[in-house]
Amino acid sequence: MKIALLVHKLTDGGAERVAVLWANGFQKRGNEVQIIIFDDEKPRTYGLSDSINTVSIVSYKKNRLQRVLDRIIKLRRTLKESHPDVAIEVMPGWQRLISMIGLDVIKISTEHQPFEHPENADRKVNKVSKFWLNRLYDYVTVLTQADKDVIGNRLKRVTILPNPLAIEPVQYVPLKEKIILGVGRKDAWLYKGFDNLIKAWAQVAHDVSGWKLQIVGSSTKGGQGYLETICQDYGVTDSVEFPDYQSDIQPYYQRASIFVLSSRYEGFGLVLIEAMSQGCACVACDYKGRQSEIVTNGVDGVTCEPDNVDALASAIKALIADDEFRTELQVNAIRRASDFSVEHIMDRWEQIFEKCGLK
């Protein structure tokens, strides 16, 4: 089968990482895979199999309308030449959809953000894209049952497709250090809840010895500076570190005893399953049950109410105080993370293809 994956870029982003995992997984199963990239001027962060063809749909027209038309024309020409059986969009876009009008190709939209946000979110749900544009695809994938429930009968042919695990799970819990870890773009601190994480840590830090908080991720728009100010205001500057974006995040997971997903809302905790796979005891802020589809509270992690600093502090404090409980969660987390292996997710893709009449 010939599969085209349509992505905006291959630079540091969760959806982009997932696209590469899919592409490599499709290729490994004997499919002919092509990735079409719309913004290919930044260095590619994620590596593809050498046998996967990549095409850049980049326009250098100065006028915005001309750039849009140029990209539509280039994409349509590319799809006509390669003639894939299925085109998989990594997050839907109207320009790409227009490019496929009249082409004999199965169109699949893959959603990587939740279909509902809290009222204090930094951005609103794009209802036109979510509930109208997606009607024009043959199939739509969502990350959780919670999102499928929100959709209800507004879209047809919707299926749940969790993100795949990018890191091989460890066989046993590595030697851990007294580190609490958060991972994500620091400029997205409001969405990621890093301000809450620091404030929660401030309630804990002065009562524990030798522990530190690390928040790993890129910062190009002053996000780290803002978080450092919070550290100063709450008196925890000496116990909080801000490593930059890491192309290989695995050693950080392996050293950390505790991982915290502090997001105010999250479609699917990709970093959460990565941390679990490396034997971290995880605390996940659970927006309307989405992370509970990954973590069973008290079994392979701990869930707490999002945007609640006191609840987050209590969860972190409990894991630091109870070595036996923390170790139990670490062991169970490794086992649970294996359910999201690339092979398991590829099996789900096979089922989707069958429903589309491609198998």
Secondary structure in CASP SS format (residue, H / E / C, confidence):
PFRMAT SS
TARGET T0000
AUTHOR 0000-0000-0000
METHOD secondary structure of the structure
MODEL  1
M C 1.00
K E 1.00
I E 1.00
A E 1.00
L E 1.00
L E 1.00
V E 1.00
H C 1.00
K C 1.00
L C 1.00
T C 1.00
D C 1.00
G C 1.00
G H 1.00
A H 1.00
E H 1.00
R H 1.00
V H 1.00
A H 1.00
V H 1.00
L H 1.00
W H 1.00
A H 1.00
N H 1.00
G H 1.00
F H 1.00
Q H 1.00
K H 1.00
R C 1.00
G C 1.00
N C 1.00
E E 1.00
V E 1.00
Q E 1.00
I E 1.00
I E 1.00
I E 1.00
F C 1.00
D C 1.00
D C 1.00
E C 1.00
K C 1.00
P C 1.00
R C 1.00
T C 1.00
Y C 1.00
G C 1.00
L C 1.00
S C 1.00
D C 1.00
S C 1.00
I C 1.00
N E 1.00
T E 1.00
V E 1.00
S E 1.00
I C 1.00
V C 1.00
S C 1.00
Y C 1.00
K C 1.00
K C 1.00
N C 1.00
R H 1.00
L H 1.00
Q H 1.00
R H 1.00
V H 1.00
L H 1.00
D H 1.00
R H 1.00
I H 1.00
I H 1.00
K H 1.00
L H 1.00
R H 1.00
R H 1.00
T H 1.00
L H 1.00
K H 1.00
E H 1.00
S H 1.00
H C 1.00
P C 1.00
D C 1.00
V E 1.00
A E 1.00
I E 1.00
E E 1.00
V E 1.00
M C 1.00
P C 1.00
G C 1.00
W H 1.00
Q H 1.00
R H 1.00
L H 1.00
I H 1.00
S H 1.00
M C 1.00
I C 1.00
G C 1.00
L C 1.00
D C 1.00
V C 1.00
I E 1.00
K E 1.00
I E 1.00
S E 1.00
T E 1.00
E C 1.00
H C 1.00
Q C 1.00
P C 1.00
F C 1.00
E C 1.00
H C 1.00
P C 1.00
E C 1.00
N C 1.00
A C 1.00
D C 1.00
R C 1.00
K C 1.00
V C 1.00
N C 1.00
K H 1.00
V H 1.00
S H 1.00
K H 1.00
F H 1.00
W H 1.00
L H 1.00
N H 1.00
R H 1.00
L H 1.00
Y C 1.00
D C 1.00
Y E 1.00
V E 1.00
T E 1.00
V E 1.00
L C 1.00
T C 1.00
Q H 1.00
A H 1.00
D H 1.00
K H 1.00
D H 1.00
V H 1.00
I H 1.00
G C 1.00
N C 1.00
R C 1.00
L C 1.00
K C 1.00
R C 1.00
V E 1.00
T E 1.00
I E 1.00
L C 1.00
P C 1.00
N C 1.00
P C 1.00
L C 1.00
A C 1.00
I C 1.00
E C 1.00
P C 1.00
V C 1.00
Q C 1.00
Y C 1.00
V C 1.00
P C 1.00
L C 1.00
K C 1.00
E E 1.00
K E 1.00
I E 1.00
I E 1.00
L E 1.00
G E 1.00
V E 1.00
G C 1.00
R C 1.00
K H 1.00
D H 1.00
A H 1.00
W H 1.00
L H 1.00
Y H 1.00
K H 1.00
G C 1.00
F H 1.00
D H 1.00
N H 1.00
L H 1.00
I H 1.00
K H 1.00
A H 1.00
W H 1.00
A H 1.00
Q H 1.00
V H 1.00
A H 1.00
H C 1.00
D C 1.00
V C 1.00
S C 1.00
G C 1.00
W C 1.00
K E 1.00
L E 1.00
Q E 1.00
I E 1.00
V E 1.00
G C 1.00
S C 1.00
S C 1.00
T C 1.00
K C 1.00
G C 1.00
G H 1.00
Q H 1.00
G H 1.00
Y H 1.00
L H 1.00
E H 1.00
T H 1.00
I H 1.00
C H 1.00
Q H 1.00
D H 1.00
Y H 1.00
G C 1.00
V C 1.00
T H 1.00
D H 1.00
S H 1.00
V E 1.00
E E 1.00
F C 1.00
P C 1.00
D C 1.00
Y C 1.00
Q C 1.00
S C 1.00
D C 1.00
I C 1.00
Q H 1.00
P H 1.00
Y H 1.00
Y H 1.00
Q H 1.00
R H 1.00
A E 1.00
S E 1.00
I E 1.00
F E 1.00
V E 1.00
L E 1.00
S C 1.00
S C 1.00
R C 1.00
Y C 1.00
E C 1.00
G C 1.00
F C 1.00
G C 1.00
L H 1.00
V H 1.00
L H 1.00
I H 1.00
E H 1.00
A H 1.00
M H 1.00
S H 1.00
Q C 1.00
G C 1.00
C C 1.00
A E 1.00
C E 1.00
V E 1.00
A E 1.00
C E 1.00
D C 1.00
Y C 1.00
K C 1.00
G C 1.00
R C 1.00
Q H 1.00
S H 1.00
E H 1.00
I C 1.00
V C 1.00
T C 1.00
N E 1.00
G C 1.00
V C 1.00
D C 1.00
G E 1.00
V E 1.00
T E 1.00
C E 1.00
E C 1.00
P C 1.00
D C 1.00
N C 1.00
V H 1.00
D H 1.00
A H 1.00
L H 1.00
A H 1.00
S H 1.00
A H 1.00
I H 1.00
K H 1.00
A H 1.00
L H 1.00
I H 1.00
A H 1.00
D C 1.00
D H 1.00
E H 1.00
F H 1.00
R H 1.00
T H 1.00
E H 1.00
L H 1.00
Q H 1.00
V H 1.00
N H 1.00
A H 1.00
I H 1.00
R H 1.00
R H 1.00
A H 1.00
S H 1.00
D H 1.00
F H 1.00
S C 1.00
V H 1.00
E H 1.00
H H 1.00
I H 1.00
M H 1.00
D H 1.00
R H 1.00
W H 1.00
E H 1.00
Q H 1.00
I H 1.00
F H 1.00
E H 1.00
K H 1.00
C C 1.00
G C 1.00
L C 1.00
K C 1.00
END
